Amino acid sequence: MSHEPLPRDFYDRDTVQVARDLLGCRIYRHVGERLYVARVVETEAYCGPHDLACHASKGLTPRTEPMYGPPGHAYVYFIYGLHHCLNVVTEGPGIGSAVLIRALEPIGGFAEATRTDGPARLTKALSIDRAQNKLDLTSGTDLWFAGPERPAGEISTGKRIGVDYAGEWAERPWRFWLHSPCVSVQPRRRRSAVLEGTPTRPTGGEGTRGL
C-alpha cells in the first residue's frame, strides 16, 4: 500500500471527475507525533463561477483566492463562526473550482468513537483549520491524499447538501458517496441535515452550506 501523495495532474482535471475519483482514496494527516489515516467516502463538486452554489460565483475575493490558484492545494474556509471545511482545488489556475471533502471513514490514529461523518466533524478530528489553507497537498508532509487501497465500489450520486439558494444549480447531482456508515447524510433519512452544534439535529448526519 503506497503512501505517496496523489500527483498534481490528478487534481488538474474536470472537477466532477476528481470528486468521483477521490472516493476510496486515503487521507493522511500528521499532527505532532500522530499520523491519522482515513478513507474518503463522500465528496461534493463545486464547478467555478457559473455554479451558483460555489463560493467562486461571488468572484475573486480574499476568501476565494485559493480556489483560483494551482490545483492540488487545500482551500479551508470557516463557516457559521464555528467550523472549518476542507476542500481540494481542481482544474487550472484561474478556474475557481474545488471539491469539498464531506465524510471520511477512519482507518488509523483516531480515538475510539471519533466522528468524521461530516465536513465539520472531520476537520475537527484531524485538527484542520485555516492554518492549512493553501497547503500543497502534493508535498506529502502535513496533509495529503493517496490512492485507494482497494476499489471504491458502487458510487451513489445526489444533490449537494444545503445549497437550495443556488436555483437550478442546486439540482445538479454533484454529491458522491460510497456505502459507509460514515456518510454524513444517509439516503433513508428524510429530515434536513444540519451542522453539529445547531439547535435541530437529524439522527446520525451532518450538512453544511455549499462551497
N, C-alpha and C positions, 0 to 999 in steps of 0.2 A: 504494500500500500504506500503510494508516494505522498509525501507531504509537500511536494513542490507547488508553489503558488501558480494559479492559472495565469497564462501569459496575457499581455495587453491585447493581443488580437482576439482573444476570447470575448472581451468586452466591446471591441470596436466592430460591432455588428448590429443588426436590427434589434431594437430594444425588446420587442415581444419575444424574439427567439432567445435572447440572452436570459430573459425571465424564465422561460421554459427550461433552458439548459442548466440553469443554476440549481434546479430541483435535484436533490440527491447528492449535490456537491457538499464537501465538508468545509466548515469554517473553523479557523484556528485563531485563538486569542491568547496572547501572553500577558499576564498580569502579575508582576513580580516574579516569583519562582513557580507560579502555577500556569499550566497550559490547559486551556479549555478547548474541547473539540465537540462539534455538533454537526448534525446533518440538516441541510436546508430542506424544509418541507412545504414552504408556502412563500410565494412572491407576488408582486404586482408590477406591471409595466406602466411607466409614465413617459409619454412619447413626444415631448417637445412643446413648443409654444402654442401649436394648434390644438393640443389636447387640453381642454379647459379644466380637467382635474389635476393638471400638472402645475407645480409651482412656476415653471418656466413660462406659463401663459401670462404671468404678470410682468414678463420681461427680465432683462438682466439687472439684478439688484445685488447689494452686498450679500443677502441671504442666498440667492440662487447662483451666485458666481461660480461655485464649484461645479454645478451642473453643466456649465458651458466650457469647462476645462477638458483636459485629456481623459479618455476613457480609462477605466481601471482604477479610479480614485474613489474614496469614500465621500459621500455627502451626508452629513449628520445634521439634522435640524431639531429644534426644540419646539414642543407643541404643548398648548394649554398651560404653559408656565410650569410644567411638571415633568414631562417625559421627553426622551430623545428617540429618534428613529434613524435606523441605519439604511442607507441606500448605496448602490454602486452606480457610478457614472458610466454611461454607454455611448456608443457611436463616437463620432469625431468631435474635436473642439468646435464650439460654436453651435452645437445642435440643441443642447438643453434637455437631454433625456436621461432617465435613470431607472433603476429597478429597486423597489422597496423590498427589504427582507422582512417578511411578515411573521414567520414562525420557524423555529428550529427544534430538532429532536436531539436532546443531549446524548453524547457518546462517552465523554470522559472529562474529569476535572470538576464537575458540578457537585455541590452539596445535595444530599438527598432532598427530594421534594421541590427542588428549584424549578420554577415555571418559566418556560420560554415560548409559550403559546400566544404570541402577540408581539408586535413591534416594540412596544414599551417594555414589556417583560424581558424580552431577550437582551435589549441594551442594558437594562439594569443588571441582569445576570452576568453579562460579560464586561461590566464596567466601561461601557462605551458612552461617551458624551462628546461635547464639541471639541475636546482636545484631539479627537480622531478625525475631525472634519478635514477634508482634502488629503488624508493619508493615502499614500500609494499602496494599493492592495496587491501589487505585483512584486513588492520588495521582499515578502516573506519574513517580516520582522515582528511587529506587534500584533498585526491583524491581517489575515489573508484567507483566500478561498483556494481549495484544492479540488481536484477531480473526484468523482464518486468512487466509492469502493465496491459498489455493485450497481446494476442497472436501476434507474429511478423507479421503474414500474409505471402503472397507469397514472396518467396526469388528468386531473379534473380541472375544469375551467368555469369561470363565472364572472359576475360583475365585481368591480372593485368595491371595497368597503368604505362607507362614509363619504361618497362623492356625489350625492344626489344633486348638489348645486351645479353640477357640470353639464346639465341638459343632456343632449344626445350622447355626449361623451361618457356619461355615467353608465350607459348601456353596453359599452364595449366589454367583451369578455376577456379582460386582461388581468384577471386574478387566476393564479395557477397553484394547485396544491396536490400533494400526494396523500395516499391513505395513511394517516398517522393520528394518534390521539393528541398530538401536539399542535395540530392545525388550529388556528385562532378562532375560526367560526365553522362549526360543523354543519353540513347541509341540512340535517334534520331539525336544527334549531330555527325557530321562526321569529323570536324576539330580536330587536335590533341590538347589535353588539356595541359596547362602549369600552373606553379605556378603563383599566382598573383605577379605583380611587374616585370615580364619579358616583353620583347618588344612586343610579339604577344600573344593575348588573345582570346580564344573562347568565345562565349556568355554563361555566367552562368555556369562555371565549373572550376575545378582546378585539375591538375595532379601533380605527383611527381615521381621521380625515385624510384626504388624498395628498399625494406628494406634490 
